[in-house]
Amino acid sequence: MPFTRGKKPAASGNKALRQSAPSTENQEEGSQVKRSSSPPHGAPKKRTAFIDITNAHKVQISLPGRKKETGKKAVKKTTIISVTAKNQANLKKSVSSEESTTEREKTDTEEEKEEEAQRSLVASLTETVDALVAPVSQVPAHLQRKPIPKEFDIDSDSADDCYMCPEYAKDIFDYLKEREEKFVLSNYMLTHTSLNPEMRAILVDWLVEVQENFELYHETLYLAVKMTDHYLSKASIHREMLQLVGSTAMLIASKFEERSPPCVDDFLYICDDAYKREELISMEASILQTLSFDINIPIPYRFLRRYAKCVSASMETLTLARYYCEMSLMEMDLVSERGSLLASACLLMALITKDLGSWSPILQFHSGYQASEVAPVVRKLHLMLQGPADDKLRAVRNKYSHKVFFEVATVPLVDISVLEKALSC
């Protein structure tokens, strides 16, 4: 069976057969090896087909019809032929040398022209680059990035983690803080005749349960509450539609924040089939159109994580601050507070409760708030937590009483005198 060109046949398992039969490769190599000049023993002597070319100068071949040239004429003829051949060779050498010189001169001229063209091209490109770079180097003052002092740098430790965006983290949160001004709310309940703050608190308490049951991110919960507030501040609805607004806002927030958001049927189920599929989809369109599809609202939860990193807060301290922040979602008086300021107040409240200090310079640098700006919101939080617990609003307290959340809901509230002393520092 013929083998494919370029591939060696597989070796046979019969060793004796391999030894007796030479391989194809050995035969090919043997045919290419130069034979020895001495014949093997008993073989006839080697001879050429016609003559031995090594002794060709000794052999004279007589051709019929020609006379042998002997003596001086033959010598002269040979000499003339050799001289003529030498002259022709010299002539060819001189011509070839002249041609090579001419070609070399042409090549040198062409190379000089190419070098000149390259130099002019480089010069023109350099001028163009200088013209482009000059205006860029003069960055306007309002676009220049302010250097971060070394003692306030909290992002250099995560320089190798691209997901943390250490180069832009400060700029991102500064942008979110500026964006908050677009989403400042007032007490919109004054414009509603069929709604009140208690109904809103019950809705938020129910949304906390939804977030737990679906195991959604905390960002989803905060964004859903924010969208509900902004929608209610612009649209007038009846109290029977309040749960539909909250569940639809949670659906939109899930699509925005979650990797695998729950489907429409899931939200219809948690509403105990009180609404139809068409109603929920219609409400989704209404919320998005009312908010002009601008639902990337800054939430306090993101700022809280950032500010906790500034003071290297432990997970237990951060969870306590999250508990205060989540409790604030049900308080109508705190709806008008900016998310960054509310997050600052929750963290300061947790630090004072844990006796870990007060408002530090690094927090002031990254948040942009003085201690005097944070203090009024801290007092509001303390007043809210000091009030009697409502049996109808137990979702947040039950959630943060679990071991997973370090049972921070059971941590005693700090005394008002200790709080005031810390705020005055």
N, C-alpha and C positions, 0 to 999 in steps of 0.2 A: 504493500500500500504506500503510495507516495506521500511524503511529508510536505507540509507547507513550508514555503521558502522562508528562511530566517529563523525557523524554529528547529531545535534539536529533537530527534526522536527520543522517546522515553527509554531508559535503560532497561534491558531485559533482565529477568531474574536469574537466568542460567549463566553462571560464571564461566563454565567451560566453553560455552558457545561464544561468549564475548572474547575469550582468550584466543579461540581458534579462528574466528572470522574477524578480520580487521574492520574497523569502523569506517564509515564513509568519510568522516573528517580526516582520518589518517591517510586514506587514499588520496584525497584532494591535496593534502599537504605534501604527500610524497611525490605527487606529480609536479609540484612547483619547486621542489628542492633540486638544486643543480647536481647533475650526475658527476661522479668521480671520473677523472681523465683515464685512470687505469682500468682496463676491462676486467671483469670477473674471471676467475679461473676457468679455463676451458672455452671461453667465448671468443669469437673471431675479433680481429683487430678493427678498431674504428677507422673509417675512411669517409671522406667527403663524397658528395654526389658527383662532382666534376674534378675539382682540384683542391689542394690544400691552400686556403687563402693566406696562411702564414708564410708560405714560400712562393707567393705569386710573383715576386720580383725576380725570381730565378727561372721562371718558366717562360719560354718564348713560344708564342702561338703563331704559326704561319698560316696566313690567309691566302687562298688562291687568287691569282690575278694581280698580286702585288709583289714588288721586288723588295728584297731586304736592303735596308739602307745601312751601309757600313762606313766605317772610317770617319773622316772629318765632316762629311755632310750630315751624318746622323747626329754627331755631337753639336754641330752648329745649329741644326734644327731644334734640338732639345734645348740648347741655350737660348735661342730666340724665343721659343715658346715660354720658357721659364721667366725671361726678362719681361716679355709682354704681359704675362700673368701678374708679375710683380707690379708693373706699371698700372695695370688695371686695378689691382688691389689698393695701391697707393691713391689712385684717383678716386676710388670709391670711398676710402677713408677720409680724404680731404673734403669731398662733397658732403659726406655724412656729418663731419665735424662742423662744416659751415652751416648745415641745416640745423644741427643740434644747438649751435650758438644762436642762430636766428630764433629758434623755438624758445630757447631759454630767455632771450631778451623779451620776446612777446609775453612769456609767462610772468616775468618780473614786472612788466608794465601792467599787466592785468591785475596782479596781486596788489600793486601800489594803488591802482584805481579802486579795488575793492576795499582796501584798508581806509582810503580817503572817504569812501562812501559810508563805511561803518563809523568812522570818527564823526562825520557830520550828523549821522543818524543818532548816535549817542548824545551828542551835544544838544540836538533838538529835543530829544526825550528828557534830558536833564532839565532843560528850561521849562518844559511842560510840567514835569513833576514838581519843580520848585514853585511854579505858579499855582499848582493845586494845593500843595502842602502849606504854603504861606498863610492862606486864609483859615485853614483848619487849626493851625497852631494857636490862633488868636480866638479862643473859645470865649463867648460872652460870659460875664460874671455870673448871671443867673443860671447858666447851664453847667458851670464848673462844679464838680463833686467836692464837697467839703471833706477834708481828711478826718477820720475818726481817731480820737485820742487813744493811746495804747491801753490806758486803764479802763476804757469803755468799750473795747473791742471784744465782742462775744461771739463772733463768727469765724475767727481765724482757726479755732480748734476743729471746725468742720470744713476746712479748706479742700480736703480730698473727697468730700461727699457732694457730688453734683446735684443730688436731690434737695439738699438744703439751700442751694443757691447762695453761698456765702458772700459772693461779690455783690449781689443785688438785694440781700435780705433787708438791709436798712432802708434802701430806696423803695422797696415794695411796701413796707409798713408805713413809711412816710406818705406814699401815694394813697394807701387805704385810709389813712388819717385825714388826708385832704378830701378824699371822696365822701367821707362821712357828712360833710357839710351839705351834700345834695340830698341826704336822706334824714334830715332832722325832722322829728315829729312833734306834734303838740297833743294836748288832751282832746282827742277827737270824739270822745264819748259824749261831749256836750252837744254834739250835732245829731246824735242818734236818739230817737224817741223810744225805740223798742229794745235797746241794748243798754247794759250797765257794766261797770267794772267787775262785778261778781260773775256775770256770765262769761266774760272774757277769761277770768281766772280759772273757771271750771273747764273751759275749752283748752287752755294751756296745760292744765293738769292731765286732761285726757290725752293730749298730744305726747306728753311724756310717757304715758303708758304705751302708746302706739310705737314710739321710738324704741322702747324696751322690747316689746313683743316682736317687732320686725328686726331687732338688732341692728338698727341704723346708726350712722355716725352722729355724734353730738352736733356737728356742724349742720346736719340736716334739720335737726330740731330747732336750732336757733334761727336758721334761715326761714323755716316755715312760719315761725312766730313773727319774724320781721315782715314777711310778705303779707301775712294776715293783717298786721297793724297798718301797713301802707295801703292795702286794698280797702280796709274799713275807713281809713281817713279820706278816701276819695269816692267811695260808693256807699249808697244807703241800702241796707238789706233788712229783712225781717228776722226776728230771732230764730225762727224755724230753719233758716238757711245758714245759721252760724256754724253748725257742725260741718255742713257741706263746704263752706269756705275754708275751714281749718284742714279738713282731710284733703281737699284739692291742693291747698298750699303745700301740704306735706308731700303729695305726689309730685308736684313741680320741683320741690327742693330735693327729692330723692333722685329725680332725673338729672339734676344739676351736680349733686355731690356723690352719689353712690356709684359703685361699679356695676352692681346688679340691682336696680331699683325694683320695688314691688310693682305688680301690674294693677290695672284699673279694677279688676275683679277683687283683688285683695282689699282695696280701700272701700269698695262697696260692701264687702263682708264685715269689716270692722265697724261700719256704720249701721250694721244690723239690717241691711237692705232697706234703709229708710229713703234712699234716693235711687234713681234709675241711672243706668249707664250714660244715657244721653244728657242727663242733668249734670253729671260730674264733668263730662267732656265740655259741655257748654260753659260751665263755671271755670274750667281751666282756660278756655279761650278768653273769657271775660277778665280774669285776673291778669293774664299776660298783656292783653290790650290796654287795660287800665294802667298797668305799670310800664307801658311802652316797651315791654320785653327786656327791661333793664332790671334784672333780678340779682345781679352780683352786688348785694348789699353788704357792707362791712359789718361783721358780727363781733360781739365782745369775746367770744370763745377764742378766736385766733389771736387777738391782742393779749389775752391772758396767758397763753402758752409762751408768747414772745417775752413778756415782762417777767414771767417766772424764770426764764432762762437767764435773765440779767442778774438775778441774785442767787442763781444755782439752787433754787428751791427744791426740796425733796418732793417725791411723788405724793406723800401724805399731805404736805402743805399745799401743793397744787390742787389736790383733790378737794381739800377744804375750801379753797378759793372757788373751785368749780361749783361746789354746793351752794355757796352764797350767790354765785352768778346765776345758777339755774333757778334758785328761789326768786330771784329778782324778775324773772320772766313773767311771773304772775302778778307783779305789782304794777298797777296802772300809773302810779306816780313816777316810776322810773322809765317809762316808755320814751320820754322826751330826752333822756340822757344819751350822749354819744357812746358808742360801743367801747372805744378806747378809754374813755373816762370811767365808765362803769367797770371795766376790767381792772383798771388801776385801783379803784376803790375796793374791789373784792380781794385783790392780792394784798393790799395794805391791811385790810381787816384780818386776813388769815395770818399775816406776819405778826401783827399785834397780839392776836389770840395765842399764837405759838411762842410769843416772847422772843421773836427773831429780829427785832429792830423795827425801824420806821421807814419813812420815805428816804431813800438814799440818792446820792448824786447820779449814779448810773441809771436808776429808774427815771430820774428827772430828765436825763439826756435822751433816753430812747423813747419815753412816752411824750415828752414835751410839756408835761404838767408839773406845776409847782405843788408842794404839799398843801398850800392854802386852797388850791383848786380842787384837790381830791377830797379834802376833809368834809365838805358838805354832803357829798355822795356817801361817804362812809357813815355819817350820822343817819342818813336815810336808811341805809342797810341795817344798821343796828336797831333802829326803831321798828323796821319790818320784822326782823328776827325775834325781837323782844315781845311782839304781840302774841295773843293767844292762838294756839294751833287750831286750825279749822279741820274738823273731821272729814269734810268733803274734799279737802285738798291735801291728800296724804301721799300722792305719787312720788314727789321729789324726796320727801323725808324717808319714805320706805326704801326708795332706791339707794340713797346714800347711807342707810343704816346697815347695808350689807357689808360683809367682810371684804368683798372685792373692792369696795370704795373706802376701806379702812374705818368703816363705821363713823365717818366724820359727822354725821347728823347728830350723834350723841355727845359730841364735844361741847362742853359748857360754853355759853356765850360770855365773852369778856365783859367785865364790869365797865360801866360808863365812865367812871373816874379814871380808870387805867387807860381807857380809850382816849379820853380828852388829854391826858398827860402825854401820851404818845403823839397825838396830833399837834400838840403845841411845841414839840421839839423841832 
